[in-house]
Amino acid sequence: MGPMDDFNDMVSDTALVNAGFEGEPFTWINKRIWKRLDGVLYSEELVEILNNTRVTHLPRRLSDHHPLFIHAVKMENKKPSSFRFQNMWLKYDNFLNTVKRSWCRSIEGYGMYKLQQKLYRNNELLKQWNRDTFGNVFTIVQQAKQNATEAEKKFDMDPSAENLIALNQSNAELVHALSLESEYWRQKSNCKWLEDGERNTKFFHSLLKKKMIKSTIHRIMEGNQEVTNSDQIRESGARYSENLLSGNPNRHDSPDFPF
């Protein structure tokens, strides 16, 4: 095992996060060879404190090294929560029938307008259904644990057939609740290779933080202007999407899809 293997093991064991970089891909040059020798690693605890960290490779000028400029600030998450389809919903009885009934309701219009309206209607339905019927998955898990603990105590005090049935039922509900929680974290962290039954919440949190860092947009070009403010970036993205969907097509130049 070489030094790089030892280093990689250290990074993995300590759950350090690679901050990535902007600018030139290499940080060192000797006129013939280019290499990236410099980088920034930081702990998950720092991600909680300074969740908007950027590393920029500055021009090296007369040096053989590119200086690294580290910009680290705490960015407040002001964006409203967007709709996300949760895979764990599929484990709920009658969920697909609920969606089917909503989707099959007719809408006046044509083509993409009908599709957009049906998607919007389904999104609103699922938000309401999640609040009123499905509920918060973490509350479900806590309640299932509490019920299983109480059922176990009752059975220990009175090992009757009735209490045994109640214990088995509460344990089955706990297993189901834990599977919902596991599916939630698996989807949120985009981890597809874990075996069923693995529920290392700390591991999921680690993957989620790394995913958040990689998916953060620090700057965009809007026309000839560079935008770096997070609120302005969000507004620019919203305007772009609205412009794509705000056209007024007529029946002659728009295909009529059977949605």
N, C-alpha and C positions, 0 to 999 in steps of 0.2 A: 504494500500500500504506500503510495507516494504522498508528498506534501499536499498536493491538491485534493487528494481523497480525504486526508485528515481535515483540511479546511472545509470541504463540502460537508463532511460529517458534523463538524462544529456548527456550521450554519443551520443544518437541519435539526440538530439536537437542541439548539437554543432558539429555534423558530424565528431567526432573524429575517427581515423583509428587505428585498432588493428594491431600492428607491427608483431604479431606472435612470434614464437621462434624456436630455434634449441636446441637439447639436451634432458635431462630428462623432462618428462611431468609435474613433480611436483616441487615446489620450497621450500616447507617446510615439515618437518617431525618431529614427536615427538616419534619415535620408534614404534608407533602403527598405527598412522594415517598419510597419505600422502595427501597433498593439494597443489593446485597451487594458492598461495596467491598473487604473484607478476606478473606484466605484464607491458607493455609499450603501451600507447596510445599517438598519436600525431595528430596534426591538418593537414588539407589538404594543408595549405600553406607550411608546412614543407616538404610535399611530393614534391612540386615544387622545393624546394631548395636542399634537400637531398633525392633523389629518390631511393637510394639504402641503405636501413636501415635494419640491421639484429640484432636480439636479441638472444644471446646465454646463456643458463643456464650452468654456470661453475660448476665444482665439489664442493661440500659443505665441503669436508674435515672433520674438527672437529666441524663445525657449524651445526645448525639445519636448516639453510637457504642456498639455492643455490645462489651465487652471479649472477647478471645479467650483461653481457658484451654487451654494445650497440656499434655497428659499423655503422656509418652513413656517407655516402659520396655522392657526386654528380657524377652520372655515365652518361657519354655522350652516346647518342643513335646513334651508328655508323652503325647499321645493315641496309642493303638495304630494301626498302619496298617490302614486299612479296605480292603475288596475293591473294586477298580476294574477294570471290563472294559476291556481295551486294544484299540483298533481295529487295531493292528499285528498282533495275533494272527491276524486274518483273512487275512493274507498268507502264513501258514504252511500248507504242504500237509497235508491230512487233519485240519485243526483242526475243521472243521464236523462231520465224521464222528465225531470224539471226543466232541463235545458232544451230538450226536444219540444216540449209544449210551447216554450217561448219562441223558439226558432220557427215553428210551423205557423205561427200567427201571421196572417197576411199583412203586407204593407203596400200602399199605393206608390207607384213610381216605376223606375226601370233601372236595369243594369247596376252600376256601382253604387248608385244612391240607395237602392234597396239593400245591398250588402252592408253599406256603412250604417244604415239605420238599424238593421238587425243586429249587427255587432254591438252598436251602442246600447240597444235595448237589453241584449244579453249581459253586457257588462254591468249595467245598473241592477239588473235582476240578481246577478251573482254577488254583487256587493251587499245588497239587502239580505239575500239568503245567507251569506257568510255571517252577517251580524246577528240575524234573528234565529237561524236554525243551526248552523254549524258551530259557531262560537270561536273563541280564542283557543288555539291549540294548547298553549301553555296552561291555561286555566283548566282545560279538559284533562291534561296530564296530572296536575296537582289534585284535582278532585278524584280522579281514578286511583291515585296513590293513597289518598285519605280513605276512600271507600274500601280498598283492599286491606289496609291496615286494620280498620274497624272490623271487617269481616273475619280477619285472622284472629283477632282478640276474642271475638264471640265464639269462634269454633274452638279455640283453646280452652275457654271456660265451659263450653257445652258442645262436645263433639257429636252433635246429632246429625241425622241425615239432612235435615232442613238447612242447618248451618253450613254443612259441607257443600250443598248445592249453591248457597249464597257465596261461599268463599270461592268456588270454582268460577262462578259468574263474574265476580268482581276481579279476579285475576285475569280472566279473558278480556274484560273491558280495559284493564290496565295494559295488557299486551297490545291491544288495538290502539289505545291512546299513544303508547310509545312508538308504534309504527307510524302513526300520523306525524309525530314530532320528528322522527328520523327522516321521513319523506320531505318534510318542510325544510330541514337543514340541508338535506342532500340537494334539493332543487335550488335553494338560495345560494349555496356555495358552488353550484354547478359541478358537483362531484358525482360521477357516474359509475365509478368502479368499486365502491364499497360494497361488501357483501351485506345481505339482509341480516339484521340483528346487531350490526355495529352502530353504536350510538355515542361516540366520543364527541360530546358537545364542544369541548375546548378545541378539538381538531377542526370541527366545522367552522367555529368562530375564526380560527386562524386562516382557513381557506377564504372565508368571506372577506376578511380584511385585505388579503392580498388581491382578491378580485376587485375590491373597491378601489384600491390604489391603481391597478392597471386600467380600470375603466374610466378614471377621472379625466375629464377634458380640461386642460389648462388654458388653451387658447385656440381660436379659430380665425379664419379669414372671411370677412363678410365684404364682398366686393374687393376693394383694394385696402381695406382697413383691418388691422389686427385687433381682435377683441380678446381681452384677458379677464375682464370682470365676470365672475360666475353668474350673477344675475343677468347681465347682458348676453352672455353665452346662451343661457336658458331661453331668454326672450327671442334671440335670433333663431334658435332651433324651432321654437313655436311658430314664428313667422314663416319659416321655410315650409313647415308642414301645412300650415293654413293656406299658403299660396298654392301648394300642390292640390289641395282638396277644395279650393274655393272656386274652381271653374264652373261655368254654367253650360254644360254640354247639352245638345239637343238630340233628339232621337235619330237624326240623320247621320251624325258623326260619332255616335257612341254605340258600341255593341251592347245588346240587351242580353245580359246573362240571366239564366233562370234561377236566381236566388230566392 
